[in-house]
Amino acid sequence: MKLKTIYLGLCVVGFELPYWQFIPWVAATGFNVTMLVQQLFANRISSFFALDVLVSSVVLVVFMNTESARLKFSARGLPLIALLTVGVSLALPLYLYMRELKLEKEQGGMRVATA
């Protein structure tokens, strides 16, 4: 299986799993940002996960910027939108999928997955 196919599958999982929890929460409470932040940081374990995701988001933006500049890859907009609307779980595999497409195109479709 090609690496880009794996990344594309992970995009689906990275979208579906977070929204599987988020959509019922919004349906029950409305899009209440104050309540979202209160519940996100309600205790130490939820704060742990929230801060982990926030730091990972910053790392991802730095990675996308530096890697895109190195590869002369300008299509960062869609992964950034994915990061802001879903999170790292969608943005990272989406960026890696798009990166694989670019590398394949540059190498004439000869790029193979390494395990």
C-alpha positions as CSV (number, residue, x, y, z in Angstrom):
1,M,0.0,0.0,0.0
2,K,1.3,3.4,-0.9
3,L,2.2,5.9,1.9
4,K,-0.1,8.5,0.4
5,T,-3.1,6.0,0.6
6,I,-2.3,5.4,4.3
7,Y,-2.2,9.2,4.9
8,L,-5.5,9.6,3.1
9,G,-7.1,6.9,5.3
10,L,-5.8,8.6,8.4
11,C,-7.4,11.9,7.2
12,V,-10.8,10.2,7.3
13,V,-10.1,8.8,10.8
14,G,-8.7,12.1,11.9
15,F,-11.9,13.9,10.9
16,E,-14.4,11.3,12.0
17,L,-13.2,10.5,15.5
18,P,-13.0,14.0,16.9
19,Y,-16.3,15.1,15.3
20,W,-17.9,11.9,16.6
21,Q,-17.6,13.5,20.0
22,F,-17.8,17.2,19.1
23,I,-21.1,17.2,17.1
24,P,-23.2,15.7,19.9
25,W,-21.6,18.1,22.3
26,V,-22.6,21.1,20.1
27,A,-26.0,19.6,19.6
28,A,-26.5,19.4,23.4
29,T,-24.9,22.7,24.4
30,G,-24.8,24.9,21.3
31,F,-21.5,26.3,20.2
32,N,-20.7,27.9,23.6
33,V,-17.0,28.8,23.5
34,T,-16.9,29.7,27.2
35,M,-18.3,26.3,28.1
36,L,-15.9,24.6,25.7
37,V,-12.9,26.2,27.3
38,Q,-14.2,25.5,30.8
39,Q,-14.8,21.8,30.0
40,L,-11.6,21.5,28.1
41,F,-9.6,22.6,31.2
42,A,-12.0,21.1,33.8
43,N,-9.4,18.9,35.4
44,R,-5.7,18.0,35.2
45,I,-6.2,15.1,32.7
46,S,-8.3,17.1,30.3
47,S,-5.9,20.0,30.6
48,F,-3.0,17.5,29.9
49,F,-4.6,16.5,26.6
50,A,-5.7,20.0,25.7
51,L,-2.1,21.4,26.2
52,D,-0.6,18.4,24.4
53,V,-2.8,19.2,21.3
54,L,-2.1,22.9,21.5
55,V,1.7,22.3,21.6
56,S,1.4,19.7,18.8
57,S,-0.5,22.3,16.7
58,V,2.3,24.8,17.1
59,V,4.9,22.2,16.2
60,L,2.8,21.2,13.1
61,V,2.6,24.8,11.9
62,V,6.4,25.2,12.3
63,F,7.0,21.9,10.5
64,M,4.6,22.8,7.7
65,N,6.3,26.2,7.2
66,T,9.8,24.9,7.2
67,E,9.2,21.8,5.2
68,S,7.1,23.6,2.7
69,A,9.8,26.2,2.2
70,R,12.4,23.5,1.8
71,L,10.4,21.6,-0.8
72,K,9.1,24.9,-2.4
73,F,5.6,23.6,-1.6
74,S,3.1,26.4,-1.4
75,A,-0.1,24.5,-0.8
76,R,-0.3,25.0,3.0
77,G,-3.8,26.6,3.1
78,L,-5.9,23.5,3.2
79,P,-4.0,21.8,6.1
80,L,-4.1,25.1,8.0
81,I,-7.8,25.2,7.6
82,A,-8.0,21.6,8.7
83,L,-6.0,22.4,11.8
84,L,-8.2,25.3,12.7
85,T,-11.5,23.5,12.1
86,V,-10.7,19.9,13.2
87,G,-7.2,19.7,14.6
88,V,-3.9,18.0,14.3
89,S,-5.6,14.6,13.7
90,L,-6.7,15.8,10.3
91,A,-4.1,18.5,9.5
92,L,-1.0,16.3,9.9
93,P,-2.1,13.4,7.7
94,L,-3.5,15.8,5.2
95,Y,-0.3,17.8,5.0
96,L,1.7,14.5,4.7
97,Y,-0.6,13.3,1.9
98,M,-0.2,16.5,0.0
99,R,3.6,16.4,0.6
100,E,3.7,12.8,-0.8
101,L,1.7,13.9,-3.9
102,K,4.3,16.7,-4.5
103,L,7.3,14.4,-4.0
104,E,5.7,11.8,-6.3
105,K,5.1,14.4,-9.0
106,E,8.7,15.7,-8.7
107,Q,10.1,12.1,-8.9
108,G,7.9,11.1,-11.8
109,G,5.6,8.8,-9.7
110,M,8.5,6.6,-8.7
111,R,8.3,7.2,-4.9
112,V,7.7,4.1,-2.9
113,A,6.7,3.7,0.7
114,T,9.3,2.6,3.2
115,A,8.2,0.8,6.3
